[in-house]
Amino acid sequence: MVRFMIGWPIFRVVAMYYRFTYTGYENVPRKEPLLVVSNHISRKDPVAINLALRRPVRYMAKKEAFDARNGLFEFLMVRIFFAYPVDRERPGPEAIRQTIAFLDKGDCVGIFPEGTRHPDTTLHPFTNGAAYFAWKTGVRILPIGVTEEKRERYLINIGEPFTVPDLQGRPRQVLPQITSLIREHIRELLPPAWEDLSEEPAGG
C-alpha cells in the first residue's frame, strides 16, 4: 500500500498531460472486494482506473513487464499498482487461483473482458473470464466505461456496483448469461454513438 500512496500522486501528474478526468467516484466501495471490469482502449487504462478509484486495482500483466530491462516505465507501473504476472503463452491454473485468492482477501481485481486493446469507438466481443470470477466468488462487479477524445479528454466513467444473479447450471450455460449482463452495464457507460459488436462470448 505504501508504494501505491507514493506512486499515485506521481502518475496523477503524468495523467494531466492526457486531460485525465473521471466521473462516478461516489460509486466506489472503499473496503470490500471488487471485480473491476471495463472496455480497453489504451495502455494507460490500468493506471487511469487505479487513479480514478483511489484504491489499488490488481491487473494481470505479461511477465515480461516485471523485468525493468524490457521498459522502465511499464516496470514501474506494474510494481506500483500491484499487477501480477501471467505467462500469456501458457497462462495455466495458477493465474486463476491467484485471482480468486486476491478477491478472497478483499482486494480489487481488474479485468478487460475484450481481452486486448482496441483504440477505436467500438465495444468488441467479450471473453467469459470476468463472468467466471464473478460467478465463482460472488463478489460485486464495478463496471467502467473508458473513452478518449484525442487532445481533448480521457474519461473514466465509473458505474454502480452490482452482483450477478445466482444462476445454476454448467459453466458453458451460465457464463454467457453473466458476460452479457457485464457487457450491458459497460455499454451503458459509453457514448450512444459507439458501435457495439454484440456476439457470443469468445470463450474463456
N, CA, C and O of each residue as an XYZ file, in Angstrom:
816
protein
N       0.821     -1.208      0.000
C       0.000      0.000      0.000
C       0.855      1.258      0.000
O       0.465      2.286     -0.553
N       2.039      1.166      0.632
C       2.903      2.343      0.699
C       3.338      2.786     -0.687
O       3.330      3.977     -0.996
N       3.718      1.820     -1.526
C       4.168      2.208     -2.855
C       3.018      2.767     -3.697
O       3.242      3.585     -4.589
N       1.783      2.327     -3.414
C       0.626      2.915     -4.106
C       0.458      4.368     -3.691
O       0.199      5.222     -4.539
N       0.600      4.664     -2.412
C       0.442      6.033     -1.904
C       1.536      6.953     -2.440
O       1.312      8.148     -2.631
N       2.725      6.385     -2.682
C       3.814      7.179     -3.251
C       3.619      7.370     -4.745
O       3.806      8.467     -5.272
N       3.238      6.287     -5.425
C       3.119      6.335     -6.881
C       1.894      7.068     -7.378
O       1.923      7.655     -8.459
N       0.800      7.046     -6.599
C      -0.454      7.656     -7.055
C      -0.274      9.126     -7.440
O      -0.653      9.502     -8.549
N       0.296      9.985     -6.557
C       0.427     11.397     -6.952
C       1.381     11.615     -8.124
O       1.209     12.555     -8.899
N       2.381     10.755     -8.254
C       3.319     10.904     -9.369
C       2.599     10.660    -10.699
O       2.701     11.460    -11.629
N       1.872      9.546    -10.774
C       1.155      9.237    -12.018
C      -0.037     10.159    -12.226
O      -0.488     10.343    -13.357
N      -0.556     10.743    -11.140
C      -1.651     11.700    -11.294
C      -1.160     12.937    -12.040
O      -1.899     13.512    -12.839
N       0.064     13.344    -11.790
C       0.643     14.480    -12.510
C       0.839     14.132    -13.981
O       0.535     14.935    -14.863
N       1.355     12.917    -14.238
C       1.525     12.458    -15.623
C       0.186     12.447    -16.348
O       0.108     12.806    -17.523
N      -0.868     12.035    -15.645
C      -2.192     11.922    -16.251
C      -2.746     13.272    -16.706
O      -3.589     13.325    -17.601
N      -2.285     14.346    -16.103
C      -2.770     15.666    -16.501
C      -2.445     15.956    -17.961
O      -3.176     16.689    -18.627
N      -1.363     15.391    -18.455
C      -0.978     15.592    -19.857
C      -2.056     15.058    -20.794
O      -2.264     15.599    -21.881
N      -2.748     13.988    -20.368
C      -3.778     13.370    -21.204
C      -5.169     13.935    -20.914
O      -6.170     13.397    -21.387
N      -5.232     15.013    -20.140
C      -6.515     15.617    -19.743
C      -7.410     14.571    -19.082
O      -8.602     14.458    -19.372
N      -6.795     13.823    -18.196
C      -7.478     12.757    -17.478
C      -8.574     13.309    -16.577
O      -8.359     14.279    -15.849
N      -9.745     12.691    -16.627
C     -10.839     13.036    -15.727
C     -11.665     11.792    -15.453
O     -11.529     10.787    -16.150
N     -12.505     11.854    -14.457
C     -13.334     10.700    -14.125
C     -14.659     11.168    -13.531
O     -14.759     12.265    -12.982
N     -15.663     10.321    -13.651
C     -16.964     10.568    -13.053
C     -17.421      9.311    -12.331
O     -16.992      8.207    -12.668
N     -18.292      9.473    -11.339
C     -18.851      8.333    -10.627
C     -18.027      7.833     -9.461
O     -18.226      6.705     -9.009
N     -17.097      8.649     -8.957
C     -16.261      8.191     -7.846
C     -17.099      7.785     -6.635
O     -16.699      6.915     -5.862
N     -18.254      8.414     -6.473
C     -19.118      8.097     -5.334
C     -19.638      6.661     -5.381
O     -20.163      6.166     -4.384
N     -19.501      5.991     -6.513
C     -19.958      4.609     -6.652
C     -18.934      3.581     -6.180
O     -19.226      2.386     -6.160
N     -17.750      4.024     -5.803
C     -16.662      3.095     -5.476
C     -16.723      2.675     -4.013
O     -16.488      3.509     -3.139
N     -17.031      1.404     -3.709
C     -16.959      0.928     -2.321
C     -15.511      0.995     -1.840
O     -14.578      0.761     -2.608
N     -15.340      1.312     -0.575
C     -13.989      1.555     -0.084
C     -13.282      0.313      0.463
O     -12.054      0.249      0.419
N     -14.016     -0.667      0.974
C     -13.327     -1.727      1.708
C     -13.673     -3.149      1.275
O     -13.079     -4.092      1.799
N     -14.585     -3.343      0.366
C     -14.966     -4.702      0.006
C     -14.211     -5.168     -1.239
O     -13.717     -4.337     -2.001
N     -14.114     -6.471     -1.455
C     -13.502     -6.959     -2.698
C     -14.363     -6.572     -3.885
O     -15.591     -6.550     -3.797
N     -13.709     -6.267     -4.996
C     -14.414     -5.851     -6.201
C     -13.775     -6.483     -7.425
O     -12.559     -6.661     -7.492
N     -14.615     -6.814     -8.384
C     -14.143     -7.198     -9.702
C     -14.398     -6.000    -10.610
O     -15.546     -5.698    -10.935
N     -13.341     -5.325    -11.016
C     -13.442     -4.111    -11.810
C     -13.346     -4.487    -13.285
O     -12.347     -5.063    -13.717
N     -14.383     -4.164    -14.059
C     -14.424     -4.554    -15.469
C     -14.631     -3.319    -16.333
O     -15.393     -2.424    -15.968
N     -13.964     -3.269    -17.467
C     -14.129     -2.116    -18.362
C     -13.731     -2.493    -19.779
O     -13.098     -3.522    -20.014
N     -14.116     -1.638    -20.719
C     -13.573     -1.751    -22.070
C     -12.106     -1.330    -22.030
O     -11.642     -0.784    -21.029
N     -11.379     -1.583    -23.115
C      -9.923     -1.400    -23.082
C      -9.474     -0.711    -24.369
O      -9.485     -1.312    -25.443
N      -9.077      0.568    -24.246
C      -8.710      1.332    -25.435
C      -7.241      1.729    -25.484
O      -6.751      2.140    -26.536
N      -6.520      1.612    -24.350
C      -5.166      2.165    -24.302
C      -4.330      1.465    -23.243
O      -4.864      0.887    -22.296
N      -3.016      1.522    -23.411
C      -2.099      1.031    -22.375
C      -2.255      1.818    -21.080
O      -1.858      1.344    -20.015
N      -2.826      3.008    -21.161
C      -2.989      3.846    -19.981
C      -4.104      3.359    -19.068
O      -4.155      3.744    -17.900
N      -4.994      2.524    -19.575
C      -6.218      2.192    -18.853
C      -5.993      1.654    -17.433
O      -6.639      2.143    -16.506
N      -5.103      0.666    -17.219
C      -4.955      0.156    -15.845
C      -4.528      1.232    -14.851
O      -5.053      1.291    -13.739
N      -3.588      2.075    -15.240
C      -3.136      3.139    -14.347
C      -4.244      4.157    -14.126
O      -4.473      4.590    -12.997
N      -4.937      4.546    -15.204
C      -6.003      5.544    -15.083
C      -7.120      5.055    -14.171
O      -7.675      5.837    -13.399
N      -7.454      3.776    -14.252
C      -8.503      3.233    -13.391
C      -8.048      3.222    -11.937
O      -8.838      3.519    -11.041
N      -6.798      2.886    -11.693
C      -6.253      2.991    -10.336
C      -6.360      4.420     -9.810
O      -6.746      4.636     -8.662
N      -6.021      5.383    -10.646
C      -6.086      6.783    -10.230
C      -7.516      7.202     -9.910
O      -7.765      7.884     -8.916
N      -8.455      6.786    -10.762
C      -9.852      7.192    -10.589
C     -10.482      6.565     -9.343
O     -11.237      7.224     -8.628
N     -10.171      5.297     -9.086
C     -10.787      4.617     -7.955
C     -10.113      4.963     -6.630
O     -10.728      4.860     -5.569
N      -8.840      5.375     -6.699
C      -8.060      5.677     -5.484
C      -7.978      4.461     -4.558
O      -7.826      4.587     -3.343
N      -8.080      3.315     -5.156
C      -7.836      2.038     -4.494
C      -6.932      1.228     -5.400
O      -7.064      1.311     -6.621
N      -6.026      0.453     -4.850
C      -5.223     -0.415     -5.707
C      -6.098     -1.432     -6.435
O      -6.891     -2.136     -5.811
N      -5.951     -1.504     -7.741
C      -6.668     -2.479     -8.553
C      -5.627     -3.377     -9.206
O      -4.807     -2.911     -9.996
N      -5.658     -4.640     -8.882
C      -4.670     -5.580     -9.402
C      -5.071     -6.059    -10.797
O      -6.189     -6.532    -11.006
N      -4.159     -5.932    -11.731
C      -4.373     -6.444    -13.084
C      -3.331     -7.513    -13.390
O      -2.188     -7.426    -12.942
N      -3.737     -8.522    -14.157
C      -2.751     -9.439    -14.714
C      -1.915     -8.685    -15.731
O      -2.450     -7.918    -16.531
N      -0.636     -8.893    -15.706
C       0.258     -8.270    -16.684
C       1.224     -9.319    -17.209
O       1.595    -10.251    -16.496
N       1.623     -9.159    -18.455
C       2.572    -10.121    -19.031
C       3.834    -10.152    -18.188
O       4.294     -9.120    -17.700
N       4.381    -11.331    -18.023
C       5.514    -11.498    -17.111
C       6.718    -10.662    -17.528
O       7.537    -10.289    -16.688
N       6.830    -10.364    -18.825
C       7.966     -9.573    -19.306
C       7.975     -8.157    -18.725
O       9.027     -7.526    -18.622
N       6.785     -7.663    -18.346
C       6.702     -6.300    -17.815
C       7.384     -6.171    -16.458
O       7.680     -5.061    -16.017
N       7.634     -7.294    -15.796
C       8.244     -7.259    -14.476
C       9.774     -7.250    -14.542
O      10.448     -7.313    -13.514
N      10.301     -7.174    -15.738
C      11.742     -7.056    -15.957
C      12.022     -5.646    -16.455
O      11.598     -5.280    -17.551
N      12.731     -4.850    -15.659
C      12.986     -3.447    -15.993
C      13.738     -3.292    -17.309
O      13.674     -2.234    -17.935
N      14.444     -4.328    -17.735
C      15.193     -4.251    -18.992
C      14.255     -4.170    -20.199
O      14.677     -3.771    -21.284
N      12.988     -4.546    -20.016
C      12.021     -4.510    -21.114
C      11.228     -3.211    -21.177
O      10.324     -3.069    -22.001
N      11.564     -2.273    -20.316
C      10.869     -0.981    -20.317
C      10.676     -0.484    -18.899
O       9.909     -1.066    -18.132
N      11.372      0.597    -18.542
C      11.339      1.077    -17.165
C       9.966      1.598    -16.769
O       9.506      1.348    -15.655
N       9.307      2.324    -17.673
C       8.012      2.920    -17.337
C       6.981      1.839    -17.038
O       6.238      1.929    -16.061
N       6.943      0.818    -17.888
C       5.990     -0.272    -17.673
C       6.334     -1.043    -16.408
O       5.443     -1.475    -15.676
N       7.621     -1.214    -16.152
C       8.075     -1.888    -14.942
C       7.573     -1.150    -13.697
O       7.099     -1.780    -12.752
N       7.677      0.177    -13.694
C       7.204      0.969    -12.558
C       5.699      0.855    -12.396
O       5.201      0.771    -11.274
N       4.973      0.852    -13.500
C       3.519      0.764    -13.435
C       3.073     -0.542    -12.778
O       2.232     -0.529    -11.879
N       3.632     -1.667    -13.225
C       3.170     -2.948    -12.685
C       3.585     -3.126    -11.231
O       2.896     -3.801    -10.466
N       4.707     -2.523    -10.845
C       5.159     -2.634     -9.464
C       4.344     -1.740     -8.534
O       3.909     -2.179     -7.469
N       4.139     -0.498     -8.933
C       3.437      0.461     -8.077
C       1.976      0.093     -7.912
O       1.412      0.248     -6.829
N       1.353     -0.399     -8.991
C      -0.084     -0.643     -8.941
C      -0.442     -2.124     -8.772
O      -1.528     -2.552     -9.165
N       0.468     -2.898     -8.191
C       0.168     -4.243     -7.704
C      -0.336     -5.210     -8.783
O      -1.174     -6.070     -8.511
N       0.178     -5.063     -9.997
C      -0.147     -6.055    -11.021
C       0.497     -7.392    -10.645
O       1.398     -7.440     -9.807
N       0.034     -8.463    -11.263
C       0.647     -9.761    -11.013
C       0.894    -10.455    -12.342
O       0.101    -10.328    -13.275
N       2.003    -11.193    -12.423
C       2.447    -11.703    -13.729
C       1.671    -12.915    -14.214
O       1.207    -13.746    -13.435
N       1.549    -12.981    -15.542
C       0.952    -14.150    -16.169
C       1.734    -14.448    -17.443
O       2.167    -13.539    -18.151
N       1.904    -15.726    -17.717
C       2.558    -16.160    -18.945
C       1.486    -16.239    -20.028
O       0.645    -17.137    -20.008
N       1.516    -15.309    -20.963
C       0.463    -15.264    -21.975
C       0.484    -16.484    -22.903
O      -0.535    -16.851    -23.488
N       1.648    -17.095    -23.024
C       1.746    -18.286    -23.862
C       1.138    -19.510    -23.164
O       0.513    -20.361    -23.798
N       1.340    -19.573    -21.840
C       0.829    -20.700    -21.059
C       0.270    -20.165    -19.741
O       0.923    -20.300    -18.707
N      -0.932    -19.556    -19.751
C      -1.458    -18.940    -18.554
C      -1.631    -19.912    -17.384
O      -1.260    -19.582    -16.258
N      -2.181    -21.090    -17.627
C      -2.274    -22.110    -16.597
C      -3.236    -21.771    -15.468
O      -3.754    -20.656    -15.398
N      -3.474    -22.740    -14.583
C      -4.432    -22.552    -13.483
C      -3.936    -21.625    -12.380
O      -4.738    -21.128    -11.590
N      -2.632    -21.385    -12.314
C      -2.095    -20.552    -11.238
C      -2.662    -19.138    -11.290
O      -2.949    -18.552    -10.246
N      -2.826    -18.582    -12.489
C      -3.386    -17.234    -12.613
C      -4.818    -17.188    -12.090
O      -5.228    -16.200    -11.482
N      -5.577    -18.255    -12.325
C      -6.954    -18.320    -11.816
C      -6.947    -18.395    -10.292
O      -7.697    -17.679     -9.628
N      -6.107    -19.254     -9.744
C      -6.037    -19.395     -8.283
C      -5.619    -18.086     -7.626
O      -6.158    -17.705     -6.587
N      -4.662    -17.403     -8.232
C      -4.167    -16.161     -7.654
C      -5.240    -15.073     -7.683
O      -5.388    -14.314     -6.725
N      -5.985    -15.000     -8.783
C      -7.059    -14.014     -8.881
C      -8.100    -14.246     -7.799
O      -8.513    -13.305     -7.122
N      -8.523    -15.481     -7.633
C      -9.518    -15.806     -6.612
C      -8.974    -15.512     -5.219
O      -9.714    -15.040     -4.355
N      -7.691    -15.785     -4.988
C      -7.075    -15.516     -3.686
C      -7.097    -14.024     -3.366
O      -7.379    -13.640     -2.231
N      -6.807    -13.190     -4.341
C      -6.844    -11.743     -4.120
C      -8.257    -11.285     -3.755
O      -8.430    -10.475     -2.844
N      -9.260    -11.795     -4.455
C     -10.645    -11.426     -4.156
C     -11.063    -11.935     -2.783
O     -11.778    -11.248     -2.054
N     -10.623    -13.122     -2.434
C     -10.974    -13.699     -1.134
C     -10.441    -12.865      0.024
O     -11.046    -12.827      1.096
N      -9.318    -12.201     -0.186
C      -8.746    -11.404      0.911
C      -9.175     -9.938      0.858
O      -8.674     -9.119      1.629
N     -10.101     -9.602     -0.050
C     -10.682     -8.266     -0.043
C     -10.089     -7.273     -1.008
O     -10.367     -6.078     -0.901
N      -9.274     -7.728     -1.956
C      -8.655     -6.821     -2.922
C      -9.589     -6.507     -4.087
O     -10.626     -7.147     -4.266
N      -9.196     -5.506     -4.871
C      -9.832     -5.235     -6.160
C      -9.005     -5.910     -7.251
O      -7.778     -5.812     -7.260
N      -9.676     -6.586     -8.156
C      -9.014     -7.193     -9.310
C      -9.647     -6.621    -10.572
O     -10.871     -6.577    -10.693
N      -8.815     -6.183    -11.508
C      -9.305     -5.604    -12.742
C      -9.187     -6.550    -13.924
O      -8.176     -7.234    -14.085
N     -10.220     -6.586    -14.744
C     -10.229     -7.434    -15.938
C     -10.801     -6.645    -17.105
O     -11.784     -5.919    -16.957
N     -10.174     -6.796    -18.268
C     -10.693     -6.220    -19.504
C     -11.338     -7.355    -20.305
O     -10.624     -8.135    -20.935
N     -12.676     -7.467    -20.295
C     -13.321     -8.606    -20.967
C     -13.080     -8.678    -22.473
O     -13.241     -9.739    -23.075
N     -12.692     -7.552    -23.088
C     -12.387     -7.603    -24.519
C     -11.091     -8.371    -24.794
O     -10.841     -8.797    -25.921
N     -10.282     -8.541    -23.765
C      -9.085     -9.363    -23.893
C      -7.845     -8.639    -24.363
O      -6.733     -9.038    -24.015
N      -8.004     -7.591    -25.140
C      -6.867     -6.826    -25.630
C      -7.318     -5.408    -25.947
O      -8.514     -5.117    -25.916
N      -6.382     -4.527    -26.250
C      -6.730     -3.127    -26.516
C      -7.368     -2.968    -27.888
O      -6.992     -3.631    -28.855
N      -8.343     -2.067    -27.942
C      -8.976     -1.683    -29.205
C      -9.105     -0.160    -29.221
O     -10.083      0.375    -28.699
N      -8.145      0.544    -29.805
C      -8.158      2.017    -29.780
C      -9.142      2.596    -30.795
O      -8.750      3.302    -31.725
N     -10.419      2.288    -30.604
C     -11.443      2.794    -31.512
C     -12.701      3.113    -30.701
O     -12.659      3.109    -29.470
N     -13.789      3.381    -31.361
C     -15.051      3.679    -30.675
C     -16.027      2.531    -30.872
O     -17.168      2.722    -31.293
N     -15.547      1.336    -30.555
C     -16.334      0.120    -30.720
C     -16.177     -0.751    -29.482
O     -15.072     -0.928    -28.969
N     -17.291     -1.291    -29.011
C     -17.236     -2.275    -27.941
C     -17.161     -3.651    -28.592
O     -18.100     -4.100    -29.249
N     -16.020     -4.309    -28.392
C     -15.741     -5.561    -29.084
C     -16.267     -6.758    -28.281
O     -16.642     -6.610    -27.118
N     -16.293     -7.950    -28.907
C     -16.781     -9.144    -28.200
C     -16.007     -9.401    -26.913
O     -14.811     -9.127    -26.822
N     -16.711     -9.928    -25.928
C     -16.138    -10.220    -24.614
C     -15.773    -11.694    -24.494
O     -16.403    -12.555    -25.108
N     -14.759    -11.968    -23.705
C     -14.489    -13.333    -23.256
C     -15.286    -13.569    -21.968
O     -15.896    -12.646    -21.429
N     -15.273    -14.806    -21.489
C     -16.043    -15.156    -20.292
C     -15.230    -15.099    -18.999
O     -15.721    -15.518    -17.951
N     -13.996    -14.590    -19.053
C     -13.137    -14.613    -17.873
C     -13.717    -13.873    -16.684
O     -13.764    -14.420    -15.582
N     -14.161    -12.634    -16.885
C     -14.717    -11.851    -15.781
C     -15.966    -12.523    -15.230
O     -16.176    -12.555    -14.018
N     -16.793    -13.059    -16.119
C     -18.014    -13.747    -15.687
C     -17.672    -14.938    -14.791
O     -18.360    -15.197    -13.804
N     -16.615    -15.653    -15.139
C     -16.220    -16.822    -14.341
C     -15.883    -16.414    -12.912
O     -16.354    -17.039    -11.961
N     -15.072    -15.369    -12.753
C     -14.656    -14.966    -11.404
C     -15.827    -14.414    -10.603
O     -15.912    -14.634     -9.394
N     -16.733    -13.696    -11.270
C     -17.916    -13.195    -10.568
C     -18.798    -14.350    -10.106
O     -19.302    -14.343     -8.983
N     -18.979    -15.329    -10.965
C     -19.804    -16.499    -10.649
C     -19.161    -17.348     -9.558
O     -19.845    -17.868     -8.676
N     -17.858    -17.480     -9.627
C     -17.134    -18.347     -8.696
C     -17.047    -17.743     -7.292
O     -17.142    -18.470     -6.303
N     -16.868    -16.429     -7.192
C     -16.607    -15.793     -5.904
C     -17.816    -15.059     -5.321
O     -17.907    -14.908     -4.103
N     -18.742    -14.601     -6.162
C     -19.889    -13.846     -5.671
C     -19.601    -12.401     -5.332
O     -20.472    -11.722     -4.788
N     -18.405    -11.899     -5.635
C     -18.087    -10.505     -5.307
C     -18.851     -9.565     -6.236
O     -19.291     -9.954     -7.317
N     -18.994     -8.346     -5.797
C     -19.676     -7.361     -6.634
C     -18.768     -6.909     -7.778
O     -17.541     -6.927     -7.679
N     -19.418     -6.507     -8.859
C     -18.716     -6.044    -10.054
C     -18.862     -4.529    -10.147
O     -19.953     -3.986     -9.976
N     -17.751     -3.858    -10.421
C     -17.768     -2.414    -10.637
C     -17.508     -2.154    -12.120
O     -16.384     -2.347    -12.583
N     -18.523     -1.720    -12.876
C     -18.336     -1.501    -14.320
C     -17.771     -0.113    -14.602
O     -18.069      0.852    -13.898
N     -16.952     -0.032    -15.645
C     -16.323      1.235    -16.034
C     -16.337      1.360    -17.554
O     -16.086      0.391    -18.270
N     -16.630      2.544    -18.029
C     -16.524      2.859    -19.445
C     -15.381      3.830    -19.667
O     -15.328      4.884    -19.034
N     -14.468      3.484    -20.561
C     -13.291      4.320    -20.827
C     -13.404      4.913    -22.230
O     -13.603      4.185    -23.202
N     -13.276      6.222    -22.330
C     -13.306      6.889    -23.629
C     -12.183      7.914    -23.701
O     -11.709      8.412    -22.680
N     -11.767      8.218    -24.927
C     -10.712      9.208    -25.117
C     -10.992     10.028    -26.370
O     -11.205      9.483    -27.452
N     -10.987     11.316    -26.206
C     -11.048     12.249    -27.325
C      -9.657     12.863    -27.447
O      -9.236     13.617    -26.569
N      -8.957     12.557    -28.500
C      -7.566     12.976    -28.643
C      -7.422     14.481    -28.417
O      -8.140     15.295    -28.998
N      -6.468     14.814    -27.553
C      -6.147     16.210    -27.209
C      -7.313     16.945    -26.556
O      -7.282     18.167    -26.411
N      -8.343     16.193    -26.164
C      -9.484     16.828    -25.519
C      -9.715     16.283    -24.113
O      -9.670     17.024    -23.131
N      -9.963     14.966    -24.031
C     -10.297     14.398    -22.726
C     -10.117     12.894    -22.733
O     -10.427     12.215    -23.712
N      -9.605     12.385    -21.612
C      -9.502     10.937    -21.392
C     -10.368     10.653    -20.164
O     -10.021     11.068    -19.058
N     -11.483      9.956    -20.342
C     -12.513      9.858    -19.302
C     -12.663      8.430    -18.783
O     -12.763      7.477    -19.557
N     -12.677      8.304    -17.454
C     -13.030      7.070    -16.764
C     -14.415      7.281    -16.162
O     -14.575      8.056    -15.219
N     -15.415      6.592    -16.706
C     -16.797      6.744    -16.252
C     -17.167      5.532    -15.395
O     -17.331      4.426    -15.911
N     -17.296      5.747    -14.090
C     -17.496      4.660    -13.123
C     -18.985      4.450    -12.877
O     -19.697      5.384    -12.509
N     -19.447      3.233    -13.080
C     -20.845      2.910    -12.853
C     -21.107      2.422    -11.438
O     -20.215      2.431    -10.590
N     -22.323      2.001    -11.197
C     -22.706      1.480     -9.884
C     -22.357     -0.006     -9.788
O     -22.555     -0.749    -10.749
N     -21.839     -0.443     -8.635
C     -21.507     -1.867     -8.481
C     -22.774     -2.720     -8.487
O     -23.842     -2.267     -8.075
N     -22.642     -3.945     -8.954
C     -23.784     -4.855     -8.991
C     -23.308     -6.280     -8.739
O     -22.126     -6.595     -8.879
N     -24.246     -7.122     -8.369
C     -23.970     -8.539     -8.126
C     -24.667     -9.366     -9.195
O     -25.813     -9.084     -9.546
N     -24.005    -10.359     -9.705
C     -24.624    -11.203    -10.726
C     -25.635    -12.132    -10.058
O     -25.465    -12.490     -8.893
N     -26.680    -12.526    -10.777
C     -27.671    -13.434    -10.194
C     -27.078    -14.811     -9.917
O     -26.098    -15.225    -10.536
N     -27.694    -15.498     -8.978
C     -27.240    -16.833     -8.596
C     -27.803    -17.847     -9.594
O     -28.860    -18.437     -9.369
N     -27.089    -18.034    -10.680
C     -27.544    -18.917    -11.734
C     -27.019    -20.331    -11.513
O     -25.877    -20.523    -11.095
N     -27.849    -21.300    -11.794
C     -27.464    -22.704    -11.653
C     -27.291    -23.327    -13.033
O     -28.013    -22.994    -13.973
N     -26.332    -24.227    -13.141
C     -26.107    -24.899    -14.408
C     -24.635    -25.080    -14.695
O     -23.783    -24.758    -13.867
N     -24.347    -25.590    -15.858
C     -22.969    -25.775    -16.278
C     -22.355    -24.436    -16.684
O     -23.066    -23.536    -17.130
N     -21.024    -24.302    -16.529
C     -20.391    -23.039    -16.899
C     -20.704    -22.572    -18.320
O     -20.910    -21.379    -18.547
N     -20.742    -23.493    -19.269
C     -20.987    -23.102    -20.658
C     -22.393    -22.552    -20.865
O     -22.658    -21.868    -21.853
N     -23.299    -22.855    -19.924
C     -24.639    -22.301    -19.984
C     -24.753    -20.993    -19.206
O     -25.427    -20.060    -19.641
N     -24.089    -20.934    -18.055
C     -24.222    -19.799    -17.135
C     -23.350    -18.615    -17.538
O     -23.810    -17.473    -17.528
N     -22.097    -18.880    -17.892
C     -21.145    -17.791    -18.122
C     -21.554    -16.842    -19.248
O     -21.389    -15.633    -19.092
N     -22.079    -17.331    -20.373
C     -22.514    -16.381    -21.401
C     -23.599    -15.423    -20.916
O     -23.638    -14.269    -21.343
N     -24.479    -15.889    -20.028
C     -25.511    -15.010    -19.488
C     -24.907    -13.912    -18.628
O     -25.314    -12.753    -18.709
N     -23.937    -14.281    -17.808
C     -23.286    -13.292    -16.946
C     -22.460    -12.322    -17.782
O     -22.453    -11.119    -17.521
N     -21.759    -12.850    -18.792
C     -20.979    -11.990    -19.680
C     -21.877    -10.957    -20.353
O     -21.508     -9.788    -20.469
N     -23.044    -11.384    -20.789
C     -23.993    -10.466    -21.421
C     -24.424     -9.370    -20.459
O     -24.574     -8.217    -20.861
N     -24.622     -9.716    -19.199
C     -25.001     -8.730    -18.191
C     -23.877     -7.727    -17.947
O     -24.121     -6.524    -17.852
N     -22.642     -8.228    -17.846
C     -21.489     -7.337    -17.664
C     -21.369     -6.377    -18.837
O     -21.135     -5.181    -18.662
N     -21.534     -6.921    -20.029
C     -21.441     -6.104    -21.236
C     -22.494     -4.994    -21.242
O     -22.210     -3.857    -21.618
N     -23.690     -5.332    -20.829
C     -24.780     -4.356    -20.787
C     -24.441     -3.190    -19.862
O     -24.694     -2.032    -20.193
N     -23.869     -3.501    -18.708
C     -23.514     -2.449    -17.739
C     -22.399     -1.552    -18.273
O     -22.436     -0.337    -18.079
N     -21.414     -2.139    -18.942
C     -20.336     -1.327    -19.508
C     -20.854     -0.484    -20.671
O     -20.492      0.684    -20.808
N     -21.689     -1.071    -21.491
C     -22.233     -0.347    -22.645
C     -22.980      0.905    -22.212
O     -22.918      1.924    -22.900
N     -23.678      0.853    -21.094
C     -24.424      1.999    -20.592
C     -23.512      3.159    -20.193
O     -23.968      4.297    -20.082
N     -22.230      2.877    -19.978
C     -21.276      3.903    -19.549
C     -20.494      4.504    -20.707
O     -19.639      5.364    -20.498
N     -20.779      4.060    -21.927
C     -20.106      4.560    -23.122
C     -21.050      5.463    -23.916
O     -22.267      5.371    -23.753
N     -20.515      6.326    -24.765
C     -21.373      7.217    -25.558
C     -22.332      6.440    -26.449
O     -21.972      5.374    -26.948
N     -23.537      6.945    -26.658
C     -24.528      6.247    -27.502
C     -24.031      5.976    -28.916
O     -24.455      5.010    -29.550
N     -23.135      6.824    -29.412
C     -22.672      6.675    -30.795
C     -21.697      5.512    -30.983
O     -21.383      5.144    -32.115
N     -21.217      4.935    -29.884
C     -20.269      3.829    -30.036
C     -20.924      2.628    -30.707
O     -22.081      2.302    -30.442
N     -20.165      1.981    -31.577
C     -20.638      0.754    -32.207
C     -20.514     -0.387    -31.219
O     -19.572     -0.428    -30.427
N     -21.464     -1.319    -31.260
C     -21.472     -2.452    -30.358
C     -21.442     -3.744    -31.168
O     -22.433     -4.122    -31.792
N     -20.291     -4.415    -31.150
C     -20.166     -5.682    -31.870
C     -20.639     -6.822    -30.984
O     -19.839     -7.624    -30.503
N     -21.932     -6.884    -30.777
C     -22.501     -7.917    -29.898
C     -22.420     -9.262    -30.598
O     -22.983     -9.467    -31.673
N     -21.693    -10.180    -29.946
C     -21.569    -11.541    -30.444
C     -21.581    -12.475    -29.272
O     -21.555    -12.049    -28.118
N     -21.619    -13.750    -29.571
C     -21.467    -14.733    -28.498
C     -20.085    -14.566    -27.866
O     -19.116    -14.329    -28.587
N     -19.963    -14.685    -26.510
C     -18.668    -14.569    -25.855
C     -17.626    -15.463    -26.504
O     -17.927    -16.570    -26.951
N     -16.400    -14.968    -26.550
C     -15.335    -15.656    -27.269
C     -14.546    -16.618    -26.393
O     -13.321    -16.682    -26.496
N     -15.215    -17.350    -25.552
C     -14.521    -18.337    -24.745
C     -13.957    -17.740    -23.471
O     -14.328    -16.633    -23.079
N     -13.035    -18.491    -22.804
C     -12.516    -18.065    -21.516
C     -11.685    -16.868    -21.615
O     -11.173    -16.386    -20.605
